[in-house]
Amino acid sequence: MNILAQLPVIPIILPLVTAPLAMLMPSEKMGGRAPFVFATFVVWAVFAACAGLLHSVATTGPISYHLGDWAPPIGIEYRIDLANALVLTLVSGIAALVFPFSYESIRSEIDRRQISYFYAALLICMTGLLGVTITGDAFNVFVFLEISSLSTYALVAMGADKDRRALTASFNYLVMGTIGATFFVIGLGLLYQATGTLNMADLKIQLAGDKNRMVEAGFAFIVVGMGLKAAMFPMHLWMPNAYAYAPSAVSAFIAATSTKVAVYVIIRFIYTVIGADFSFAPAAFAWLIAPLAIAGMFFASGVAIFQDDVKRMLAYSSVGQIGYMLFGVSFGTEPGLAASLVHLFNHGLMKGALFMAAACVMLRVGSHNCSAYAGLARRMPFTAGAFIVSGLSLIGVPLTVGFISKWQLLAAAFDSGRAWAGFLIVASSFLAVIYVGRVIELMVLKPAPADAPEIKEAPLSMLVPMLILVAANVYFGLHTELTVDLSERAAHALMGAGR
Amino acid sequence: MAGDNGLLSALAMNPAVILTVGAVLGAFVPNGFAAIRRPLMLVFVAMSAFQLQRLGLGEYGALSIFGEPVTMLRIDPLSRIFAVVFHIAAALNLIYAWRSRDRAQDFATLAYPAAALGGVLAGDLVTLFVWWELAAMTSAFFVLGPGTRATFLAAMRYLTIQILSGVLLLAGIVLVYRETGSLAFGEIGLRDGAGAIKMSGLVMLLAFGIKAAFPLLHNWVQDSYPKADFAGTIVLSVFTTKLAVASLARAFPGTGELVYIGAVMTIFPIFFALIENDLKKVLCYSINNQIGFMVIGIGFGTAASMNGAVGYAFTNIIFESLLFMAVGAAIYRTGTSKATELGGLYRTMPVTMVFCIIGAMSISAFPGFAGFVTKGLIIDAAGEAHAFWIWLVLLFASAGVLEHAGIKIPYFTFFAHDSARRPKEAPPAMLIAMGISAFLCIAIGVYPEPLYALMPYPEALADYHPYAPYHVVEQLQLLLWAVLAFAVLILIKWYPAEVPSANLDTDWFYRVPGRDLFIWAVAAVRAIWRLVWRLASTRFMRAMDRIYAVHGPEGAMARSWPTGFMALATAVVLGLALFIAFIS
């Protein structure tokens, strides 16, 4: 058997099988290093596999992998094209940085006896996100979605060791996530009822030219269910608390990946399953997705300005940023879709780096309140520097990935004849200037409180992954070959399939 | 955006970038090793010159920025002659202040010529703009150099004007792009086919005109250049205005208005120069006057007059620098540049005196010196165009040059009344730099053929003989009468005496009544703004309160809502989605 032919299944099967092994490893001997090291190596292998998949898809075209050699539409198919290869690389890449990053942070934030459970859950969470992304089977999406969601609830709840509010946050997330998943599976049921198939490509064929109330209702359920998972305004209310009270490393991982995966699923269902020419899609773009995206861009950013808690601020900022992605999708044009995919990738990079910086502050200062950031530029120069660079990226300053995102979005807005959309994007960016600028001002200009204890810079094991991610923010801001070109090709393929 | 390898290699091959790298490296040399800074920079000048020679004529560094083709490096006969003389001038400047230990000025001594060189070699308007602004910024180091409050203010005024020119250039670029759809830097012209003045041409001409110090746009030269120290003024005198001349020659050849602008430029500085006491300022007025000759040559736009304008720029850089260097040496040794405080230095600075006279004879276009073989081209062009009045103006201006630059500078520095100062001869490095310049002045004057071969239209020079008897006689008549006039004026004491005074130039209008007007306008704007602010601020604060009430930490948007409410929100969205699905 050729191992390379089995490459598509490795990102799923490897962490899924090794997660129980990680759980069996001792948490308390050697300070829980065994599960940590083990899981880290697994994740690196997964990242290597995903990068290999991206390379292979970019050079030779989409891959179709039949699980157990059962031919679709009966069997489950993993179908990897540029769009999901990009998301796979993002998720596994962020994981490959968060896992080594997490150790010091986690040891100080969760019950030490739970370290092996933690790494098992994080591996499973990543598996679920990768599975949602990689699969070409609609029901399989639901299965992996639940795998990732359930493990995320557990991970968020582990923050209770520091802050008991993590329990209610996790419980709310569980209820809301379940509602979202239920909506999603109801929608799937309706589609299945109409077509008798669950394979995405096959669904597309069966639905062609079919104008059917049941399908439209099913599609509405799917978009709303996934919109909830993506924290689309106004269904984002579960998210700020979940991100704020989860252990910092978990926040960094899920903020950079899970909502992006949900946005990806929305894009995938709109273009690959239902087709953009399906009458519901343009109406949904114009009357549902675009207004809610704009509302998110402004209201959530407005809330972020007044937040006292930096992690909550970043969470609200994420709601706004999801707004940008959905706004790009709602243009219904190829550049708009490409811009969304670019921003999806880039936002993962910046939010990951920002939450990592917040984790470093949490470790050394012990709080994620704004006051903890006063005078940080002198107390923790590298962490503050990382926050500033990725914060500038979030605003969209040239030389960072944020600029590339905004540029692509603006170009797409003007390209589709929506000059007003360009205006809204720029206007909401000013809100980002305020909320990021506020923290930067605290770090750089305000002195630390007089009674603040001496603190060290974050340990090297956290600094290095964080700075790699910050460097990626700059690197992909200068070298757009990978992100922009691949996104444009992915958008072209998706739209081409939609026609 | 272009491929990065393309960009990198395009940058690496550009002589201007090589110079810039040299300047930056030089700036990083620690102060303890300041002695190696200038030798190191000189090596980079040599490397850049070698690269220029190696590339030869052609266009390089073609890239595309946002889908627009740009040419970062264009070496054609017009840009080549400027590039050659910029290298000579950069090297001479480095040698002249060899013992300088000032990091900022050392950096600027190479970075500023580099920027001017980049601008001259730019093949497209975007590249031109970048170097244009870099030249403005790097040159400001010299004006800032002495570090007093007066120089700081002068530097701010200088930067304001230079940046204004840059902004106008940018506006002009946009207009040109809209008109032609191309960013290529070629002929723009002031008028369109129907003879109406083009907005794009006008804005571009204004941008170039500020840097070329057109009349009424010229005050920044006299304001800022003399504020730099003795070495800085020399560097400044070479590049900014010549970059503007090169750009004018590229974009506005044959634009008739330039002839009249140039004519005014050649005349008016003469009077200011005659009554000016500060010899540095005299030379700055002389820059205006000299640029005037070039502008006239560009305005005629014939092959011969373009040769004249460009060739005159070449030789002017050399002899104008020589004059500045000689006066600089006197300043270096005595600490003053006032005619009233100098004089009689020939006793102890004879070599400098000889070099100064060589420069003076060159600028006055004595036969046998560099000015003669190039200025004649311009005057001839006026004659050939049957522009009698312009021809007359040129002759008058030539006589005027002799008065203020050719005689006044050496006379008041080295002769005139004895100031009783007995300074030492200039240091060797200065003498070497001046010696090279003086040698070039004579060499070009005696054997102009290599310079003629460098000119943009060498074929137009085939039957031009600078030493035809007609030329020599005409010029000698002119010069001798002018010398006679000077001698007579001195003897009967009618020549404006050396008086320590400040002369008013047209900048008085914007520095005195203009300033008052400006201050009044500021006060008026402030009063109106306060009124508006008072009216708006209460409303604004109320609006902010409302936003905070909704978005603040306890606001409806940010509260931690119970699960039921979240589910309700989801249900509402689902209802909306279903509704849309059913009506669509």
Interface residues (C-beta under 8 A of the other chain):
Chain A: F171 N172 V175 M176 I179 G180 F183 R213 E216 A217 F219 A220 F221 V223 V224 G227 L228 M232 P234 M235 L237 W238 P240 N241 S279 F280 P282 A283 A284 W287 L288 L292 F299 A300 G302 V303 I305 F306 Q307 D308 R312 Y316 L478 H479 T480
Chain B: M1 D4 I547 Y548 V550 H551 G552 P553 G555 M557 A558 S560 W561 T563 F565 M566 A567 A569 T570 V572 V573 L574 L576 A577 L578 I580 A581 F582 I583 S584
